[in-house]
Amino acid sequence: MRIRSVSVVDVARRATVGDQVVEWDGDRITSVGPDDGTPPAAGDVDGRGLFALPGLIDCHVHVTSLSADEWADSGHRASYVAAHAVRALGATVRRGFTTVRDAGGADAGLTRALDEGVLTGPRLHTCGKALSQTSGHADLRPRGRELWDPHPDVPGIGRVVDGPDAVRLAVREQVRRGATFVKLMLSGGITSPTDRLDGVQFSDAEVTAAVEEADRLGVYCAGHAYTGAAVSRAVALGVRTIEHGNLIGPADAERMAAAGAFLVPTLSAYAVLAERGEEYGLPADRLGKLAEVVDRGADAVRAAEAAGVRIALGTDLLGPMADQQNREFALRAAVQTSWEVLESATLTGAELLGEAGRLGVLAPGAAADLVLGRADPGADVRVLADPEQALALVVSRGRVVRDDR
């Protein structure tokens, strides 16, 4: 299949090149180059006036989340949660995100169903359950509840483990079940009921056990962390990606850069929670935590960009709020250039996932994931914030999953 006479958004070169042909066969791009002007063949897509860019990558989603009340979500049947996830995955790929990384809740069963074509949706990387200490960010029990159901098929973002040996076993179990990375809760969070936002979670020995075991098993550790203290400690102990990082400063960013760590900011999560969190189940007692971080994420991105930290794109929107996923482009455009934001959502995301050269690019041999837009995001990336108006075509794994030309 071919797209003719299209303008290609070349993120690596930070240039938009007109009058190109993009051709693919199955799930592989076979050629990208100038249009030679020959008559179009049957089935060719007319790309005149349109802009082709690689499929977008969101490195922090929760596709099994039903609401902003994560404790309530854990009380549903797994089949019910899976049904909602199917709908969420289909909506995600229609918004142009052809690859996502689930940061707690989804498992390798969904990944397999997507890979086999049973479901329509993005490529899915999963960690299974995020790991949390007792009273940590994934310990969602209200103060009056003592029992915790540890069964792996109970819905929810995480599991509670304490001590280096328990952490080591939990890492092995998540990888056995198909996890491609391990997520650690390393500071307090907004949605958790019994921790402080500025708390530092897990001991050094516990974090080290997770990092060592993940490395032995060929995966990496991602760390939920807000404060500079939590972030700096995480990267010193070998955690590869920092999720959120709203409260970091220049010195923390310098430490991240020196360690080669990635930052995955999630600015849209706080903006949308501030507007719609109560409507979608965020308990009122969590609003004070939200106020501590809602306006700090942009400064963290600025500090990371100045220090040379590799910044991917993430959203972290829970349940129905995921319909605002593309808003991240507008929020990030306030603190980064259009090309920097596009790089986050393509090249850097692919590098973080270990898929550099296969994802996040339009080039021969790369995966056949691409988006056709009505305006040039290299000139103004904010056009991607409204996918219903901005996108004309989405191709995922070589198949057209949205066609609104």
N, C-alpha and C positions, 0 to 999 in steps of 0.2 A: 504494500500500500504506500501511496506517496501523497505528500502535501506539496503543491506546486506554487511558485511565485509568492512565497511567504517570507516575511522578515524574521530572521533568527536572532533571538536574544542570547548573545554569547557572554555568559556571566564571567568566565575566566578572563576574557579579553576586555570586559566592560565596554562592549560595543554591540550595537544592533546592526545586522548586515542584511540588506534588502535583496529581494529577488532570488531566493534560495529554494532548493528542493530538499525535503527531508523524506527519506524512504526507509521502511522497515519491513521485516519478514518475521512473522511470529513475534516473539518477545525479544527481538534484537534489531537495533538500528543498523542498516546496511550502508547508508551513505548520507552525507550532508554536504551540499555544495551548490554552486551557481546553477540556476535554471538555464537550460540550453535552448529554450524557446520552441522545442518540438511540441506538436499538438498533444493535448492531454489524453491519456488513455482512460478507458472505462474504469470507474472506481476511484480515480484521482480526486483529491480534495483541493478545491480552489482556495488558495491561501492569500489571495490579493486583499490588501488592507488589514491583514491579520498578523499577529506576532507569536512565534513559536518559542516556548521556553521549556526547560526540563520540568518534569513532574515535581511538584513541591514536596518538601519533607518537613514534617512536624515531629520534633524529637521529645515531646512531652504531652501525651494524651492519656485519657482514662476511658477506654471505649466501653467498659462494663459499668461505668458510673451512671446511676439513674437520677441522682439529685445532689444537692450540696450537703445533705445530711448523710455522711458516709457510714455512720452507725446504723441508721435505718436501712441503708442499702444492703448491709450484711444480713438482714433478716429475710430477704427474698429467696425464693427457690432459684437454683442455678439455671434451670431451663428458662425461667422468666427473664432473668438477667441476660442470658444468651440471646433471647429473642430481641431484646432492646439493643444489644450490641450489634446484631445483624443490621438493624435499621441505621444505627449510628455509623457503621462502617460504610454503608452505601452512600449516606449523605456526605461523609468525609471525602470520598474520592470524587464526588460530583463538585466539591468545592475546589478541586485541583490538587489535593494532597494525595499523591500516589504512593507515598511511604509514610508510615507513622511508627513511633516507638511508644509503646504503652508502658507507663511508669508505675504500674501496680494494679492488678486485678485480672487482666486478660492472660490467657495461657496459650500454650502451643497448639491446642485443639483448634482455636480460631485461626491461627496462622496456617495450619494444615488445610483447613477448609478453604481459605482464601487462595492458597497456593494451588490447590487442586481444581479451582474454579467452581466449587460448590457454592461459594458466596461471591458477590461482587463487592469489591472494596480494595483498599490499598494494601501494599506489602506491609506486614506487621511484625515488628520486633517486640519481644516481651521479656519481662523479668519474672513473670508469675506473681508471687506475693513479695511486696517490699518487706524488709526485715526491720523490726523495731524492738527496742528494749521495753520492758515493763514501764508504763507511764510515758512511753515515747509517742511519736507522731502517728504511728499506725496502731497504737493501743487505743481503740475507739470506745472502750467501755465507759459508760457514765460512772460517776463516783460511787453510786449505789449498787453497781453490778460487779460481782466478783468472778463469775465463770466466763471463760473464753473458750470458744469451740475451735480447736486447732485443725479440724479436718480440712485438707487442701481444697475440697470442692465447695466449701462454704463461701459465698460471695463476699467480697471485700478487698480492700487494697493491700492488706498486709497480714503478717503474722508476728507474734511476740516471741522473742528468744532472748535469753540472758546467759552470759558467760561465753568465753572463747570457744569451748568445745561445742556448745549448742549452736553458736553462730556458724562454726565450721560445718557441722552436720546440715544446717539449714541451707547453706550455699550449695552443698552437694545435692541436696534434695531438689532445689529449684532447677539446677542444671540438668539433673536426671529427668525432670519433667519437661524439659525443652527450653528453659530460659536461655536467652542469648546475652544477658547481662544480669548483674545483681544490683538491686537498689537497697541502700541503707538509709534509714532515717537518722540524721546526724544533728538535728536541732529541733526545737519545737516548731509547731505549725499552726495554721489558722483553724483548721477543721477539727483538730484533736482536742478533747475536753479537759485533760488533766495535766498538760505541760505548759511551761512558759515559752513564749516565742524565742527568748534569748537563751534558753537552756541548751547545753551541749550534751549530746546523747551518745551512748555507747562509750565504753572505756577504750583507751588506746589499744589494749590487748585484743578487745573484741573486733575493732576495726581492722587491725593488722591480720587477725585470723581470717576475716572475710576477704581481704585483698589478696593474701597469700593463696587461699584456696581457689579464688576466682582465677588468679593467674595460672595456677596449676591446671585448671580445667579449661583454659583457653577463652575465658570471658573477662569482663572488666567490671569494676564497681562504679555505680553512680551514687551520688550523695545528695539527699535533700538537706539543704542548709541555707540559713538566712544571714546569720551574723558573720562579721569578719573573723571572729575567733573560731567559729565552727568551720568556716570555709578554709582558713589557713591551716588548721589542724588536719582537715580532711585531705588536702592535697599533699601535705607533708607525709601522710601515712599511705599515700599511693592511690587515693580515690581519683578516678579519671575524669568524671564529669560532675559538675556542680549544678544542681537544679535550683532555680530561683536566684539565690544570692543577692537579694534586694538590699541588704544592709552592708555590703562590702564597700571599702574605700580604696583609694589608690594603692596603698601598701599591700592590701590583700590581693588586689588585681595583679600587682607585680609578682607576688608569690605564685599565683596561678599560672602566669605566663612562664615563669622560670621552671615550673613543674610540668609544663606542657598540657595542663588541664583545659577542658572545655567548659564554657559557661552556657547554660540553657535558660535564659530569662523567660519569664512567662507573664508579660505585662498585661495581656488581655484578661488573665484570670482575676487580677485584683480590680481592674476597671469594671468588669462585668459583675463580680461579686458585690462590689459597692452599690451597683445599680439594681441588681436582681437577686442577690443572695437570699434575702429573707423570703422572697416570692418562691424560690426553689429549694427551700428547706434549710438554709444556713441558720443554726440556732442563734438566738439573739445574743447569748453570752460570748460568741466568737467575734462579734463586730469590733470589739476593742482591739483584738489582735490584728484584724484587717486594717484598722486605722494606722497601726504602727508601720506597715509596709507599703500601703497602696500608692504613696507618692514617692517612694524611694527607689523603685526599680529602674527608672530612667537614669538616675545618677549612677547606679551600679553599671549599667550598660556603657555609659560614657567613660567610667573609670576603666572598665575592661577593654574597651576599644583603644583607649589611649595607651594602655599597657601592652597591647598586642595579643591579648587573649583571643583564642578562637571561639567565636560566638555562634552557636546554632540557634535555630528558631524553635520555640515551644509555646504552648498555649495553656495547658492544664485546666481546661474548662470542663466543669462537671455537669453531667446530665444534659438537660435541655439547653443549657448555656453554650454548648458546643456549636450552636448555630452562629455564634459570633467568632468562630475560629479565625476567619480572615481579617478580623479587626486588628490582629497583631501587626499586620503590615503598616497600618496607619499609625499605630502607637510607636512602632520602632522607627518609622520615618521621621519622627520628631527628634530623634537623637542620633540617627545614622543616615548616611546617604542612601539613595535608592539602590545603588550597586552593592553596598555593604549589606543591606537587608536581603537582597536577592542571593548574595553569596551565602548568607546564613541559612536560607531556606533551600539551598541546592548543594553547592560544593562542600560547605562545612558540615552540613547534616550528613552527607554521604561519607565524609571522612570520619566523623564521629562513629558512624555505624560500621566502619570497616568496609565500605562499599565504594570507595573512591574509584572513579573511572568507569564504574558500572551504573551508578545512580547519580543524579544531580547534574548530568551533562547530556547534550545532544551531540553524539559523535559515533562513528562506526564502531560497532561492538558493544555499545552501551545498551542498557535495557530500554525497551520501547515504551517509556513513560514520558508523555509530553502534554503540554497544555497550549491551546490556541487562545490568545487574548485579543480583545478589540482595540487595545491601546498599548503603547510601549511602556512596560513597567520599568525599563531602564531609565526612562525620562522622568517617571514619577511612579514609584512603587505603590503609592496609595491607591492606584486603580484596582489592585488586587483585593482591596478591602471589601469590595462589593462583588462577590463572585457571580451573583445572578445576572448582573449587568456586564461584568467584565469578561466572562469566559464564553467562548463560542464552541469549544470542543475540548474534551478530555480523553486521552488515550492512556490506558493502564494495561501493562503486560501485552501490549500490541493490540488490545481490543478497545474499540470506541465505547466508552461508558457514559458519555454525555455528548450530545450533538444539538446545539442551539444556533446553528448558523442561519 
